[in-house]
Each structure stands twice: as structure tokens, then as C-alpha cells.
Amino acid sequence: MLTPPEQFGIVEPGLYRSDTLHPSHFPFIRSLGIKTAILLTPELPSRAMSNFFEENNIRLIDLALGSWKNNSSNNSNNNSNATDGQGQGSSSGGGAGGSGEGVSGSNTVSSLIPSIPAAPFQTSWWKPLSEELIKDGLEMVLDANNYPIIVMDTSGIHEIGTFMGCLRRLQHWNFSSIIVEYRAYASSKARYVNEQFIELFDVDWITLPESLPSWWIEQEQMWREEEEERELLLRQEVEAKSRRIAEQQQQQQQQLQES
């Protein structure tokens, strides 16, 4: 019996989303013929999941872990500077006791970095993800050479919901439809900050790969045709309005001449 993950979903043909995989999910995931797996959260994959990917020739791309390492390094430097300052202040009290407090402060830097961050690999306090991670991930998702693809995070809700919302922005979805899809997965766990990030994300920052998936090409063609049709209707409305104004002016002139 094939058992999909609880938060599994089909985003587009050959593109899937999911929460963390467990051994009971492996037969189902194997049936999809996945070629690339993208992780959006900084936790290391389990040994069972890593072995499953290796045995099935699935390329694992851990985007978030790289970003988390970079941010942790920056946070560590900042916290180290602050702690050094506290240590120096303590040592100025004199004696070996003051020096000992300074050393103890520098050794507690790692404890100042949250082990389970509320918003991992963020670039500012309110952002659930970094723009760099979204950019890199979307460009991988839009590369047909990586298909079929599964994108995952721990819960299958927050990071991946934000990521897919940015993809929908790139697909020209209206914002209301994007939020409906996001909340369908998040339910009562929806976060306003994620919705705000989706709304403010600059889609012009994305560089489209040379080899695009067929679903993207078809949707872009349909969108262009709809845009051309809307522009044509708008031009026709403007021309019709101009004709009506000209006719009204002509009638007014005739009435003036007759009077």
C-alpha cells in the first residue's frame, strides 16, 4: 500500500511539495520517479531519508542548511562581540574571578543562537526566508533538467508555503488565490508574516533558466494571449469612447449652427 506524506501535494506536473519523509512514505515517493529533492529547512535529513535518496539516485539539494550556516556564522560573530564586551566589563572588576567570567561569557556564545529558530535562515527579523534562498530554489524548480522535483520542509506548511506562494506570484496568480492555497495547507497555523513576504517578494529578481518545464511554457503562452486579448479589448473601449465623444461634439456643433 502506498502512503503519501501528510502534507504532500501536487503543485504542477512533475513538481511536488511535502513535509519530512518517513520510511513508510518511501514506496510512494519512489513511484513518482523523483530526480531532485530540495530541502528548505536547516535540519539535516535523517539517515533513512539520505539512504533512500542515494539508493534511488535522487539528487538532494539542501538549500536551507547552507543559508543557515552563513547566518549562524554572522550571528555567532555578533554575539561573540557582545559577549567579549561583557567579559571585559567583568574582568575590570579585578582578580582572576573577573577574568574567569570573561572566558565563561565567550564560551556561551552558541547558547545565544536559538537551536530551533522561529524563522530560520532569515535576513531580517520579520522575513521567514531569505530572498536568496527563494531565488535559488525557484530557479532550480523552473529548470526542466531537474524534473521530477519534490520540495520539502519539516512541517510542509511554513517555509514551503512561502516558497510556493512566491512561485505562484511568478505564475501571475492573483494574490487572493495565492493566500487561499497557502491557508489550505496551513489552516489555523497560517502566519501573516509569510503572507506579507509573498506579497512583497520581487519576482523580477528571478532569472529564468534556458530549459523550462512544459507546464510553465504552456501557462506563459496562455497568459500572454490573455494579456493581448485584454489589451485589445481596452483599445477597443478607448476607441469606442473617443467615437462617442466625437459624435457628441459634432451634434453640439450642429445644434449651435441651427440655433
Disulfide bonds with the S-S distance in Angstrom:
none
